[in-house]
Amino acid sequence: MFGLGLPEIAIIVLVLVVFFFGGEKLSELARGLGRFTGEFKKGKEEIEREIKKAEEELKFDKKSK
């Protein structure tokens, strides 16, 4: 894409975000993104636990038969 790498694209996006939202809103956006990331991570870990739990139950069922 026009010979731009990931760092260049990230800088362009950052400049556009600051331009459109301003410096004050940038901290709110970052805080919201951090909360979203934390919630996403919690959800992912919960799903992984449920999958492991179901897997263990299936192994137990196979052993008991």
mmCIF file of the C-alpha atoms, coordinates in Angstrom:
data_MODEL
# 
_entry.id   MODEL 
# 
loop_
_atom_site.group_PDB 
_atom_site.id 
_atom_site.type_symbol 
_atom_site.label_atom_id 
_atom_site.label_alt_id 
_atom_site.label_comp_id 
_atom_site.label_asym_id 
_atom_site.label_entity_id 
_atom_site.label_seq_id 
_atom_site.pdbx_PDB_ins_code 
_atom_site.Cartn_x 
_atom_site.Cartn_y 
_atom_site.Cartn_z 
_atom_site.occupancy 
_atom_site.B_iso_or_equiv 
_atom_site.pdbx_formal_charge 
_atom_site.auth_seq_id 
_atom_site.auth_comp_id 
_atom_site.auth_asym_id 
_atom_site.auth_atom_id 
_atom_site.pdbx_PDB_model_num 
ATOM 1  C CA . MET A 1 1  ? 0.000   0.000   0.000  1.00 0.00 ? 1  MET A CA 1 
ATOM 2  C CA . PHE A 1 2  ? 1.992   2.944   -1.353 1.00 0.00 ? 2  PHE A CA 1 
ATOM 3  C CA . GLY A 1 3  ? 5.174   1.449   0.080  1.00 0.00 ? 3  GLY A CA 1 
ATOM 4  C CA . LEU A 1 4  ? 4.106   2.213   3.672  1.00 0.00 ? 4  LEU A CA 1 
ATOM 5  C CA . GLY A 1 5  ? 4.854   -0.185  6.470  1.00 0.00 ? 5  GLY A CA 1 
ATOM 6  C CA . LEU A 1 6  ? 2.987   -0.741  9.708  1.00 0.00 ? 6  LEU A CA 1 
ATOM 7  C CA . PRO A 1 7  ? 4.900   1.947   11.692 1.00 0.00 ? 7  PRO A CA 1 
ATOM 8  C CA . GLU A 1 8  ? 4.176   4.610   9.077  1.00 0.00 ? 8  GLU A CA 1 
ATOM 9  C CA . ILE A 1 9  ? 0.500   3.682   8.920  1.00 0.00 ? 9  ILE A CA 1 
ATOM 10 C CA . ALA A 1 10 ? 0.265   3.735   12.735 1.00 0.00 ? 10 ALA A CA 1 
ATOM 11 C CA . ILE A 1 11 ? 1.782   7.238   12.836 1.00 0.00 ? 11 ILE A CA 1 
ATOM 12 C CA . ILE A 1 12 ? -0.652  8.478   10.187 1.00 0.00 ? 12 ILE A CA 1 
ATOM 13 C CA . VAL A 1 13 ? -3.613  7.007   12.084 1.00 0.00 ? 13 VAL A CA 1 
ATOM 14 C CA . LEU A 1 14 ? -2.381  8.572   15.342 1.00 0.00 ? 14 LEU A CA 1 
ATOM 15 C CA . VAL A 1 15 ? -2.048  11.991  13.700 1.00 0.00 ? 15 VAL A CA 1 
ATOM 16 C CA . LEU A 1 16 ? -5.554  11.693  12.249 1.00 0.00 ? 16 LEU A CA 1 
ATOM 17 C CA . VAL A 1 17 ? -6.996  10.687  15.622 1.00 0.00 ? 17 VAL A CA 1 
ATOM 18 C CA . VAL A 1 18 ? -5.376  13.667  17.343 1.00 0.00 ? 18 VAL A CA 1 
ATOM 19 C CA . PHE A 1 19 ? -6.546  15.947  14.542 1.00 0.00 ? 19 PHE A CA 1 
ATOM 20 C CA . PHE A 1 20 ? -10.167 14.770  14.665 1.00 0.00 ? 20 PHE A CA 1 
ATOM 21 C CA . PHE A 1 21 ? -10.615 14.236  18.400 1.00 0.00 ? 21 PHE A CA 1 
ATOM 22 C CA . GLY A 1 22 ? -8.133  16.648  19.963 1.00 0.00 ? 22 GLY A CA 1 
ATOM 23 C CA . GLY A 1 23 ? -5.738  16.095  22.818 1.00 0.00 ? 23 GLY A CA 1 
ATOM 24 C CA . GLU A 1 24 ? -8.379  16.071  25.559 1.00 0.00 ? 24 GLU A CA 1 
ATOM 25 C CA . LYS A 1 25 ? -10.441 13.304  23.985 1.00 0.00 ? 25 LYS A CA 1 
ATOM 26 C CA . LEU A 1 26 ? -7.358  11.236  23.190 1.00 0.00 ? 26 LEU A CA 1 
ATOM 27 C CA . SER A 1 27 ? -6.879  10.247  26.844 1.00 0.00 ? 27 SER A CA 1 
ATOM 28 C CA . GLU A 1 28 ? -10.562 9.256   27.099 1.00 0.00 ? 28 GLU A CA 1 
ATOM 29 C CA . LEU A 1 29 ? -10.270 7.168   23.938 1.00 0.00 ? 29 LEU A CA 1 
ATOM 30 C CA . ALA A 1 30 ? -7.135  5.455   25.237 1.00 0.00 ? 30 ALA A CA 1 
ATOM 31 C CA . ARG A 1 31 ? -8.815  4.741   28.572 1.00 0.00 ? 31 ARG A CA 1 
ATOM 32 C CA . GLY A 1 32 ? -11.836 3.260   26.801 1.00 0.00 ? 32 GLY A CA 1 
ATOM 33 C CA . LEU A 1 33 ? -9.592  1.156   24.591 1.00 0.00 ? 33 LEU A CA 1 
ATOM 34 C CA . GLY A 1 34 ? -7.795  -0.123  27.690 1.00 0.00 ? 34 GLY A CA 1 
ATOM 35 C CA . ARG A 1 35 ? -11.078 -1.091  29.329 1.00 0.00 ? 35 ARG A CA 1 
ATOM 36 C CA . PHE A 1 36 ? -12.224 -2.834  26.149 1.00 0.00 ? 36 PHE A CA 1 
ATOM 37 C CA . THR A 1 37 ? -8.940  -4.740  25.952 1.00 0.00 ? 37 THR A CA 1 
ATOM 38 C CA . GLY A 1 38 ? -9.278  -5.827  29.592 1.00 0.00 ? 38 GLY A CA 1 
ATOM 39 C CA . GLU A 1 39 ? -12.861 -6.997  29.112 1.00 0.00 ? 39 GLU A CA 1 
ATOM 40 C CA . PHE A 1 40 ? -11.915 -8.822  25.923 1.00 0.00 ? 40 PHE A CA 1 
ATOM 41 C CA . LYS A 1 41 ? -9.082  -10.597 27.736 1.00 0.00 ? 41 LYS A CA 1 
ATOM 42 C CA . LYS A 1 42 ? -11.400 -11.621 30.591 1.00 0.00 ? 42 LYS A CA 1 
ATOM 43 C CA . GLY A 1 43 ? -13.933 -12.970 28.125 1.00 0.00 ? 43 GLY A CA 1 
ATOM 44 C CA . LYS A 1 44 ? -11.263 -14.900 26.255 1.00 0.00 ? 44 LYS A CA 1 
ATOM 45 C CA . GLU A 1 45 ? -9.974  -16.451 29.477 1.00 0.00 ? 45 GLU A CA 1 
ATOM 46 C CA . GLU A 1 46 ? -13.505 -17.406 30.523 1.00 0.00 ? 46 GLU A CA 1 
ATOM 47 C CA . ILE A 1 47 ? -14.123 -19.131 27.200 1.00 0.00 ? 47 ILE A CA 1 
ATOM 48 C CA . GLU A 1 48 ? -10.812 -20.982 27.501 1.00 0.00 ? 48 GLU A CA 1 
ATOM 49 C CA . ARG A 1 49 ? -11.777 -22.175 31.003 1.00 0.00 ? 49 ARG A CA 1 
ATOM 50 C CA . GLU A 1 50 ? -15.155 -23.400 29.754 1.00 0.00 ? 50 GLU A CA 1 
ATOM 51 C CA . ILE A 1 51 ? -13.518 -25.298 26.893 1.00 0.00 ? 51 ILE A CA 1 
ATOM 52 C CA . LYS A 1 52 ? -11.017 -26.945 29.253 1.00 0.00 ? 52 LYS A CA 1 
ATOM 53 C CA . LYS A 1 53 ? -13.815 -27.813 31.663 1.00 0.00 ? 53 LYS A CA 1 
ATOM 54 C CA . ALA A 1 54 ? -15.863 -29.426 28.876 1.00 0.00 ? 54 ALA A CA 1 
ATOM 55 C CA . GLU A 1 55 ? -12.777 -31.261 27.663 1.00 0.00 ? 55 GLU A CA 1 
ATOM 56 C CA . GLU A 1 56 ? -12.096 -32.646 31.141 1.00 0.00 ? 56 GLU A CA 1 
ATOM 57 C CA . GLU A 1 57 ? -15.733 -33.746 31.458 1.00 0.00 ? 57 GLU A CA 1 
ATOM 58 C CA . LEU A 1 58 ? -15.498 -35.597 28.145 1.00 0.00 ? 58 LEU A CA 1 
ATOM 59 C CA . LYS A 1 59 ? -12.303 -37.337 29.236 1.00 0.00 ? 59 LYS A CA 1 
ATOM 60 C CA . PHE A 1 60 ? -13.951 -38.353 32.520 1.00 0.00 ? 60 PHE A CA 1 
ATOM 61 C CA . ASP A 1 61 ? -17.028 -39.669 30.678 1.00 0.00 ? 61 ASP A CA 1 
ATOM 62 C CA . LYS A 1 62 ? -14.867 -41.760 28.340 1.00 0.00 ? 62 LYS A CA 1 
ATOM 63 C CA . LYS A 1 63 ? -12.961 -43.274 31.295 1.00 0.00 ? 63 LYS A CA 1 
ATOM 64 C CA . SER A 1 64 ? -16.129 -44.166 33.198 1.00 0.00 ? 64 SER A CA 1 
ATOM 65 C CA . LYS A 1 65 ? -17.646 -46.092 30.238 1.00 0.00 ? 65 LYS A CA 1 
# 
